[in-house]
Amino acid sequence: MSPWLSLFEFPPHPVSGVVLIVCALIWAIRSRRKRHPNLLASQVAVLVSAISQIALAFGQGDISLLSMLSAILQISLGQLFAFWVIALAIIRGVFAIRSRNDNAHIFTRNRKK
């Protein structure tokens, strides 16, 4: 594996990938405004990193508070950056799909006065 890919821990674990896709889609669909996708992606990256580390700790059978805390503290900045980039791509894709139909009824008004 390339040293650059190992720096970003790419490809992610399958559990992390599934959690990342689900959380990014939920955040993108539930957002009211289409502003600040960078902030939404950073929220998704931090949440996904924590959830996936806890899920992997449960999967290994080590279910103590100290082991879960140590798993969360072992998250690298490269992994957070990789999750941020993937989440940003998903969120911007959803925003692009949602913006196609925003101006469909721009000239209609409620005429029941």
C-alpha positions as CSV (number, residue, x, y, z in Angstrom):
1,M,0.0,0.0,0.0
2,S,1.2,3.5,-0.7
3,P,2.5,5.5,2.3
4,W,0.0,8.3,1.3
5,L,-2.9,6.0,1.4
6,S,-1.8,4.5,4.8
7,L,-1.5,8.1,6.1
8,F,-5.2,8.7,5.4
9,E,-6.1,5.1,6.4
10,F,-7.7,4.6,3.0
11,P,-9.7,2.5,2.1
12,P,-11.7,2.7,5.3
13,H,-13.1,-0.3,7.2
14,P,-16.4,-1.4,5.7
15,V,-18.2,-0.5,8.9
16,S,-16.8,3.0,8.7
17,G,-17.7,3.3,5.0
18,V,-21.3,2.3,5.6
19,V,-21.7,4.6,8.6
20,L,-20.1,7.4,6.6
21,I,-22.4,7.1,3.6
22,V,-25.5,6.8,5.8
23,C,-24.6,9.8,8.0
24,A,-23.6,12.0,5.1
25,L,-26.9,11.2,3.3
26,I,-28.9,11.9,6.4
27,W,-27.1,15.2,7.1
28,A,-27.4,16.4,3.5
29,I,-31.1,15.5,3.2
30,R,-32.1,16.9,6.6
31,S,-30.3,20.2,6.1
32,R,-32.6,23.1,5.5
33,R,-30.2,25.4,3.7
34,K,-27.6,24.6,1.2
35,R,-25.0,26.7,2.8
36,H,-21.8,25.7,4.5
37,P,-21.4,22.1,3.2
38,N,-17.8,22.2,4.7
39,L,-19.2,22.5,8.2
40,L,-21.8,19.7,7.6
41,A,-19.0,17.5,6.3
42,S,-16.8,18.1,9.3
43,Q,-19.7,17.2,11.7
44,V,-20.2,14.0,9.7
45,A,-16.5,13.2,9.8
46,V,-16.2,13.6,13.6
47,L,-19.4,11.7,14.3
48,V,-18.6,8.8,11.9
49,S,-15.1,8.5,13.3
50,A,-16.4,8.1,16.8
51,I,-19.3,5.8,15.9
52,S,-17.1,3.5,13.8
53,Q,-14.4,3.2,16.5
54,I,-17.0,2.3,19.1
55,A,-18.6,-0.2,16.7
56,L,-15.2,-1.8,16.0
57,A,-14.5,-2.0,19.7
58,F,-17.8,-3.8,20.3
59,G,-16.9,-6.1,17.4
60,Q,-13.7,-7.1,19.0
61,G,-15.5,-8.0,22.2
62,D,-13.7,-5.4,24.3
63,I,-16.6,-3.6,25.9
64,S,-15.2,-1.4,28.6
65,L,-15.4,2.3,28.9
66,L,-11.7,2.7,28.9
67,S,-11.3,0.6,25.8
68,M,-13.9,2.7,23.9
69,L,-12.3,5.9,25.1
70,S,-8.9,4.7,23.9
71,A,-10.4,3.7,20.6
72,I,-11.9,7.1,20.1
73,L,-8.6,8.8,21.0
74,Q,-6.7,6.8,18.4
75,I,-8.5,8.5,15.5
76,S,-5.9,10.1,13.3
77,L,-6.1,13.5,11.6
78,G,-5.6,11.8,8.3
79,Q,-8.6,9.6,8.8
80,L,-10.7,12.6,9.8
81,F,-9.5,14.4,6.6
82,A,-10.4,11.4,4.4
83,F,-13.8,11.1,6.0
84,W,-14.3,14.9,5.6
85,V,-13.5,14.7,1.8
86,I,-15.8,11.8,1.2
87,A,-18.6,13.3,3.2
88,L,-18.2,16.7,1.4
89,A,-18.5,14.9,-2.0
90,I,-21.7,13.1,-0.9
91,I,-23.2,16.3,0.6
92,R,-22.4,18.4,-2.4
93,G,-23.9,15.7,-4.7
94,V,-27.1,15.7,-2.7
95,F,-27.2,19.5,-2.8
96,A,-26.7,19.5,-6.6
97,I,-29.6,17.1,-7.0
98,R,-31.8,19.1,-4.7
99,S,-31.1,22.4,-6.4
100,R,-32.3,21.2,-9.8
101,N,-36.0,21.6,-8.8
102,D,-35.7,24.7,-6.5
103,N,-36.7,27.2,-9.1
104,A,-39.5,25.2,-10.8
105,H,-42.3,27.3,-9.2
106,I,-40.6,30.7,-8.9
107,F,-43.3,32.7,-10.6
108,T,-46.4,31.1,-9.0
109,R,-48.2,32.9,-6.2
110,N,-51.0,32.2,-3.8
111,R,-53.9,34.0,-5.4
112,K,-56.4,33.2,-2.7
113,K,-56.7,36.6,-1.1
